[in-house]
Amino acid sequence: MATETTFTRQAPYIEALGEQYGKDLTALTATKMPTQTYAPTVAGQDQAQKDAYTMATTQGQGIGAYQPYITQASAYTGPTGYQSFMSPYQQDVIDTTLTEFDKQAARGMQGISDLATRSGNLGGGREGVSRAEYQTQSDINRALLQSGLLQQGFGQAQKAAQQAYMNQMQMAGTIPQLQAADVTGLGQMGATQQAQAQAQLDATRETERLEAYEPYERLGYLGQGIASIASGAPGQYQSTVTPNPTPLQTALGTGSVLSGIYGNIMGPYRTQTG
């Protein structure tokens, strides 16, 4: 008995496209993709960022930048803090002032002698008492004048020391703020440059990735096109294959034919003899 096999095939041009697609896909995927080439990379720090870090972490620039001013301010405190602010001409002023005072005191003493001479008491007890009283008062006035000058110089030096102390403390707070502003500015500028460098790296990596994957995408578009064409193609056809009969099938077929002939011939005879 003959067996028929029916094949449903695409149109030849679609089969040709599919065969070529399979070859291209096999060839493309035979080589491993160098994914490390397209791995993300991070842009290094910009020089401005490095400078900002150095400034922020260097002793005396960022860390402890206030310390020299604190140290200097402490020198203006305590019992000797005023000394560096004493006028170098202080003693000259005192000496000149006291010398002039002594001259005036001597004139006063001479006036007592002149008065005693005119009154006829020169060298007497009354003159001696007047001279003693005058000298005592003069000495007191001289001491007061000298102490006043010293106190005035000390007060001025003390006030200057206090002002210097406040100035140093203000600098101790201001300098770190200014340096922090510099650090921030450098850091921001560096971050901007780093972001630009990162964008360039990302753009380059994306360009290389697109270039590497372009054959895959192109082949994918081809595969989608083939599938779309094949799904709606009207050119599908069927073919039926009838294989040649085997010797056994031929023998069986021949026997069947002969049997039929024999039956046709002997049938009427069997009827008559019966």
JOVEN-V257761 format. One record per residue. N is the residue number from 0. RES is the residue in three letters. PHI is phi in radians with two decimals (* if undefined). PSI is psi in whole degrees, 0 to 359 (none if undefined). D_FIRST is the distance of its C-alpha to the first C-alpha in Angstrom with 1 decimal. Layout:
n | res | phi | psi | d_first
N | RES | PHI | PSI | D_FIRST
N | RES | PHI | PSI | D_FIRST
//
This chain:
n | res | phi | psi | d_first
0 | MET | * | 129 | 0.0
1 | ALA | -1.30 | 143 | 3.8
2 | THR | -1.98 | 127 | 6.6
3 | GLU | -1.77 | 134 | 9.9
4 | THR | -2.04 | 125 | 13.2
5 | THR | -1.83 | 127 | 16.3
6 | PHE | -1.93 | 133 | 19.7
7 | THR | -1.86 | 118 | 23.0
8 | ARG | -2.19 | 154 | 25.8
9 | GLN | -1.29 | 169 | 29.5
10 | ALA | -1.08 | 148 | 31.2
11 | PRO | -0.95 | 320 | 31.7
12 | TYR | -1.18 | 330 | 35.5
13 | ILE | -1.26 | 319 | 35.0
14 | GLU | -1.08 | 322 | 32.7
15 | ALA | -1.15 | 319 | 35.4
16 | LEU | -1.11 | 317 | 38.1
17 | GLY | -1.12 | 321 | 36.2
18 | GLU | -1.14 | 317 | 35.7
19 | GLN | -1.16 | 322 | 39.4
20 | TYR | -1.07 | 316 | 40.4
21 | GLY | -1.09 | 319 | 38.7
22 | LYS | -1.12 | 315 | 40.4
23 | ASP | -1.13 | 320 | 43.8
24 | LEU | -1.14 | 318 | 43.5
25 | THR | -1.10 | 316 | 42.7
26 | ALA | -1.17 | 321 | 45.6
27 | LEU | -1.22 | 321 | 48.0
28 | THR | -1.55 | 1 | 47.5
29 | ALA | -1.28 | 335 | 47.5
30 | THR | -1.79 | 134 | 51.3
31 | LYS | -1.22 | 136 | 53.3
32 | MET | -1.25 | 127 | 55.5
33 | PRO | -1.33 | 76 | 59.2
34 | THR | -1.11 | 335 | 60.2
35 | GLN | -1.11 | 336 | 63.6
36 | THR | -1.17 | 332 | 64.5
37 | TYR | -1.90 | 16 | 64.2
38 | ALA | -1.19 | 145 | 65.8
39 | PRO | -1.09 | 141 | 68.7
40 | THR | -2.17 | 152 | 72.2
41 | VAL | -1.91 | 130 | 75.6
42 | ALA | -1.17 | 139 | 78.5
43 | GLY | -1.24 | 169 | 81.5
44 | GLN | -1.13 | 141 | 84.9
45 | ASP | -1.27 | 158 | 86.9
46 | GLN | -1.03 | 325 | 90.3
47 | ALA | -1.11 | 323 | 92.1
48 | GLN | -1.16 | 320 | 90.3
49 | LYS | -1.12 | 319 | 91.3
50 | ASP | -1.12 | 320 | 94.9
51 | ALA | -1.11 | 319 | 94.9
52 | TYR | -1.13 | 316 | 93.7
53 | THR | -1.07 | 316 | 96.3
54 | MET | -1.12 | 321 | 99.0
55 | ALA | -1.27 | 333 | 98.0
56 | THR | -1.88 | 356 | 97.9
57 | THR | -1.42 | 129 | 100.8
58 | GLN | -1.05 | 128 | 103.9
59 | GLY | 1.62 | 345 | 106.7
60 | GLN | -1.85 | 303 | 104.5
61 | GLY | -1.81 | 298 | 102.1
62 | ILE | -1.32 | 124 | 102.6
63 | GLY | 1.24 | 22 | 106.3
64 | ALA | -1.10 | 337 | 107.4
65 | TYR | -1.40 | 342 | 110.1
66 | GLN | -1.02 | 316 | 111.6
67 | PRO | -1.03 | 326 | 114.1
68 | TYR | -1.31 | 324 | 115.5
69 | ILE | -1.13 | 317 | 115.8
70 | THR | -1.07 | 315 | 117.6
71 | GLN | -1.16 | 322 | 120.0
72 | ALA | -1.11 | 323 | 120.7
73 | SER | -1.14 | 336 | 121.7
74 | ALA | -1.24 | 344 | 124.3
75 | TYR | -1.69 | 9 | 126.1
76 | THR | -1.94 | 173 | 126.5
77 | GLY | 1.46 | 179 | 128.9
78 | PRO | -1.16 | 340 | 132.7
79 | THR | -1.91 | 7 | 132.4
80 | GLY | -1.11 | 334 | 129.8
81 | TYR | -1.40 | 342 | 132.5
82 | GLN | -1.06 | 321 | 134.1
83 | SER | -1.23 | 353 | 131.9
84 | PHE | -1.88 | 2 | 132.9
85 | MET | -1.16 | 139 | 136.6
86 | SER | -1.16 | 133 | 138.3
87 | PRO | -1.17 | 347 | 139.5
88 | TYR | -1.75 | 8 | 142.7
89 | GLN | -1.00 | 309 | 143.4
90 | GLN | -1.17 | 324 | 146.1
91 | ASP | -1.08 | 319 | 147.7
92 | VAL | -1.14 | 317 | 147.9
93 | ILE | -1.12 | 313 | 149.5
94 | ASP | -1.07 | 316 | 152.0
95 | THR | -1.13 | 318 | 153.1
96 | THR | -1.15 | 316 | 153.4
97 | LEU | -1.21 | 325 | 155.5
98 | THR | -1.09 | 318 | 157.7
99 | GLU | -1.17 | 323 | 158.5
100 | PHE | -1.11 | 317 | 159.2
101 | ASP | -1.09 | 324 | 161.5
102 | LYS | -1.12 | 318 | 163.4
103 | GLN | -1.19 | 323 | 163.9
104 | ALA | -1.15 | 321 | 164.9
105 | ALA | -1.11 | 323 | 167.5
106 | ARG | -1.15 | 322 | 168.9
107 | GLY | -1.13 | 320 | 169.3
108 | MET | -1.14 | 322 | 171.1
109 | GLN | -1.15 | 328 | 173.4
110 | GLY | -1.12 | 323 | 174.2
111 | ILE | -1.12 | 317 | 175.4
112 | SER | -1.12 | 318 | 177.7
113 | ASP | -1.10 | 320 | 179.0
114 | LEU | -1.17 | 321 | 179.7
115 | ALA | -1.16 | 325 | 181.5
116 | THR | -1.17 | 317 | 183.6
117 | ARG | -1.17 | 328 | 184.7
118 | SER | -1.58 | 358 | 185.5
119 | GLY | 1.37 | 19 | 187.4
120 | ASN | -1.96 | 19 | 185.0
121 | LEU | -1.08 | 125 | 183.4
122 | GLY | 1.46 | 1 | 182.7
123 | GLY | -1.46 | 177 | 183.6
124 | GLY | -1.16 | 327 | 181.7
125 | ARG | -1.18 | 320 | 180.6
126 | GLU | -1.14 | 321 | 179.0
127 | GLY | -1.10 | 319 | 177.3
128 | VAL | -1.12 | 317 | 175.8
129 | SER | -1.11 | 318 | 174.5
130 | ARG | -1.15 | 321 | 173.0
131 | ALA | -1.16 | 316 | 171.3
132 | GLU | -1.11 | 320 | 169.9
133 | TYR | -1.16 | 318 | 168.6
134 | GLN | -1.13 | 320 | 167.0
135 | THR | -1.09 | 314 | 165.3
136 | GLN | -1.16 | 323 | 163.8
137 | SER | -1.12 | 318 | 162.9
138 | ASP | -1.10 | 319 | 161.1
139 | ILE | -1.09 | 315 | 159.2
140 | ASN | -1.14 | 323 | 158.3
141 | ARG | -1.14 | 317 | 157.2
142 | ALA | -1.12 | 319 | 154.9
143 | LEU | -1.11 | 319 | 153.5
144 | LEU | -1.10 | 316 | 152.9
145 | GLN | -1.14 | 315 | 151.2
146 | SER | -1.13 | 325 | 148.9
147 | GLY | -1.14 | 319 | 148.0
148 | LEU | -1.13 | 318 | 147.0
149 | LEU | -1.11 | 318 | 144.9
150 | GLN | -1.15 | 322 | 143.3
151 | GLN | -1.11 | 316 | 142.5
152 | GLY | -1.14 | 320 | 140.9
153 | PHE | -1.13 | 317 | 138.9
154 | GLY | -1.08 | 318 | 137.8
155 | GLN | -1.13 | 318 | 136.5
156 | ALA | -1.16 | 320 | 134.7
157 | GLN | -1.14 | 318 | 133.2
158 | LYS | -1.12 | 318 | 132.0
159 | ALA | -1.13 | 322 | 130.5
160 | ALA | -1.14 | 319 | 128.8
161 | GLN | -1.12 | 320 | 127.3
162 | GLN | -1.16 | 320 | 126.0
163 | ALA | -1.13 | 321 | 124.5
164 | TYR | -1.06 | 313 | 122.8
165 | MET | -1.11 | 321 | 121.3
166 | ASN | -1.10 | 316 | 120.2
167 | GLN | -1.15 | 320 | 118.4
168 | MET | -1.15 | 323 | 116.7
169 | GLN | -1.15 | 319 | 115.5
170 | MET | -1.13 | 324 | 114.2
171 | ALA | -1.06 | 329 | 112.4
172 | GLY | -1.56 | 330 | 110.5
173 | THR | -1.38 | 316 | 110.1
174 | ILE | -1.00 | 311 | 108.9
175 | PRO | -1.04 | 326 | 105.8
176 | GLN | -1.15 | 316 | 104.9
177 | LEU | -1.14 | 319 | 105.2
178 | GLN | -1.18 | 323 | 103.2
179 | ALA | -1.11 | 323 | 100.6
180 | ALA | -1.13 | 321 | 100.3
181 | ASP | -1.12 | 316 | 99.9
182 | VAL | -1.07 | 316 | 97.2
183 | THR | -1.11 | 316 | 95.4
184 | GLY | -1.08 | 314 | 95.7
185 | LEU | -1.10 | 318 | 94.4
186 | GLY | -1.09 | 319 | 91.6
187 | GLN | -1.19 | 317 | 90.5
188 | MET | -1.11 | 318 | 90.7
189 | GLY | -1.12 | 321 | 88.8
190 | ALA | -1.13 | 323 | 86.1
191 | THR | -1.10 | 315 | 85.7
192 | GLN | -1.16 | 322 | 85.3
193 | GLN | -1.14 | 320 | 82.9
194 | ALA | -1.11 | 321 | 80.8
195 | GLN | -1.13 | 316 | 80.7
196 | ALA | -1.10 | 321 | 79.6
197 | GLN | -1.13 | 320 | 76.9
198 | ALA | -1.11 | 321 | 75.6
199 | GLN | -1.15 | 318 | 75.4
200 | LEU | -1.08 | 315 | 73.5
201 | ASP | -1.12 | 320 | 71.1
202 | ALA | -1.14 | 318 | 70.6
203 | THR | -1.11 | 315 | 70.0
204 | ARG | -1.08 | 318 | 67.5
205 | GLU | -1.16 | 322 | 65.7
206 | THR | -1.09 | 315 | 65.6
207 | GLU | -1.15 | 322 | 64.2
208 | ARG | -1.16 | 316 | 61.6
209 | LEU | -1.08 | 320 | 60.5
210 | GLU | -1.13 | 320 | 60.3
211 | ALA | -1.22 | 323 | 58.2
212 | TYR | -1.58 | 358 | 55.8
213 | GLU | -1.03 | 316 | 55.5
214 | PRO | -1.06 | 324 | 52.4
215 | TYR | -1.16 | 316 | 50.7
216 | GLU | -1.16 | 320 | 51.7
217 | ARG | -1.10 | 317 | 50.6
218 | LEU | -1.17 | 326 | 47.2
219 | GLY | -1.13 | 318 | 47.1
220 | TYR | -1.08 | 322 | 47.9
221 | LEU | -1.12 | 316 | 45.1
222 | GLY | -1.08 | 318 | 42.6
223 | GLN | -1.10 | 321 | 43.7
224 | GLY | -1.15 | 318 | 43.5
225 | ILE | -1.09 | 316 | 40.0
226 | ALA | -1.09 | 321 | 39.0
227 | SER | -1.16 | 318 | 40.8
228 | ILE | -1.16 | 317 | 39.2
229 | ALA | -1.16 | 325 | 35.7
230 | SER | -1.24 | 333 | 36.2
231 | GLY | -2.05 | 14 | 37.3
232 | ALA | -1.32 | 132 | 35.5
233 | PRO | -1.47 | 358 | 33.9
234 | GLY | -1.54 | 15 | 32.0
235 | GLN | -1.17 | 145 | 28.9
236 | TYR | -2.49 | 160 | 25.7
237 | GLN | -2.06 | 146 | 21.9
238 | SER | -2.31 | 143 | 19.4
239 | THR | -1.97 | 128 | 15.6
240 | VAL | -1.91 | 122 | 13.8
241 | THR | -1.90 | 110 | 10.5
242 | PRO | -1.28 | 154 | 10.0
243 | ASN | -1.11 | 144 | 9.8
244 | PRO | -1.20 | 145 | 7.1
245 | THR | -1.35 | 165 | 8.7
246 | PRO | -0.99 | 322 | 10.9
247 | LEU | -1.16 | 316 | 9.4
248 | GLN | -1.07 | 323 | 6.0
249 | THR | -1.15 | 316 | 8.6
250 | ALA | -1.10 | 317 | 10.8
251 | LEU | -1.13 | 321 | 8.8
252 | GLY | -1.15 | 319 | 8.2
253 | THR | -1.13 | 317 | 11.9
254 | GLY | -1.07 | 322 | 13.1
255 | SER | -1.16 | 320 | 11.9
256 | VAL | -1.15 | 315 | 13.6
257 | LEU | -1.10 | 321 | 16.6
258 | SER | -1.07 | 319 | 17.0
259 | GLY | -1.14 | 320 | 17.2
260 | ILE | -1.14 | 316 | 19.8
261 | TYR | -1.07 | 319 | 21.7
262 | GLY | -1.14 | 323 | 22.0
263 | ASN | -1.20 | 326 | 23.3
264 | ILE | -1.36 | 314 | 25.8
265 | MET | -1.46 | 348 | 27.0
266 | GLY | -1.06 | 308 | 27.2
267 | PRO | -1.10 | 326 | 30.6
268 | TYR | -1.18 | 320 | 32.0
269 | ARG | -1.14 | 328 | 31.4
270 | THR | -1.23 | 319 | 33.1
271 | GLN | -1.20 | 320 | 36.1
272 | THR | -1.29 | 337 | 36.6
273 | GLY | -1.36 | none | 36.6
//
